[in-house]
Amino acid sequence: SLLIAGASLSLVTIAKIVMISAHAIKLHQKKTSYFFPDEQKAVLQKLGLEDKLIIIEDSHPVAFCFGLPRPSVYLSTSLLKILSLKEFETIL
């Protein structure tokens, strides 16, 4: 019974990793360039996130962090359009 539970947990974990990886690949394909105003650039520099921020083209306001070896912060273009400077800094 304990062996079956361990095997089941392992299979679920592997399935989750595969699903998350597939989702990450889809999101990475949505990667787009974005022009940051000087105020937002200053926030990125202050937080040391200039090269860790990935902007994705998405109609939903989305923000999350993803990646184990090299974590990155993902923000959607629609979210960037509605954030104030203070909200931008808070999310990052």
Backbone hydrogen bonds, N-H to C=O, Kabsch-Sander energy under -0.5 kcal/mol:
donor,donor_aa,acceptor,acceptor_aa,energy
5,A,1,S,-2.2
6,G,2,L,-2.2
7,A,3,L,-2.3
8,S,4,I,-2.5
9,L,5,A,-2.4
10,S,6,G,-2.1
11,L,7,A,-2.3
12,V,8,S,-2.5
13,T,9,L,-2.3
14,I,10,S,-2.4
15,A,11,L,-2.5
16,K,12,V,-2.4
17,I,13,T,-2.3
18,V,14,I,-2.3
19,M,15,A,-2.4
20,I,16,K,-2.7
21,S,17,I,-2.4
22,A,18,V,-2.3
23,H,19,M,-2.2
24,A,20,I,-2.5
25,I,21,S,-2.1
26,K,22,A,-2.0
27,L,23,H,-2.4
28,H,24,A,-2.4
29,Q,25,I,-1.4
30,K,26,K,-0.6
30,K,27,L,-1.2
31,K,28,H,-1.2
32,T,55,I,-2.8
36,F,34,Y,-0.7
41,K,37,P,-2.3
42,A,38,D,-2.2
43,V,39,E,-1.6
44,L,40,Q,-2.5
45,Q,41,K,-2.4
46,K,42,A,-2.6
47,L,43,V,-2.2
48,G,44,L,-0.7
48,G,45,Q,-0.7
49,L,44,L,-2.6
52,K,49,L,-1.4
53,L,49,L,-0.6
54,I,52,K,-0.5
54,I,73,V,-3.3
56,I,75,L,-2.5
57,E,30,K,-2.5
58,D,56,I,-0.8
62,V,60,H,-0.9
64,F,74,Y,-2.0
66,F,72,S,-2.5
72,S,66,F,-2.4
73,V,52,K,-3.1
74,Y,64,F,-3.5
74,Y,72,S,-0.5
75,L,54,I,-2.3
76,S,62,V,-2.1
77,T,56,I,-2.1
78,S,58,D,-1.1
80,L,76,S,-2.1
81,K,77,T,-1.4
82,I,78,S,-0.6
82,I,79,L,-1.2
83,L,79,L,-1.0
88,F,84,S,-2.5
89,E,85,L,-2.2
90,T,86,K,-2.3
91,I,87,E,-2.6
92,L,88,F,-2.0
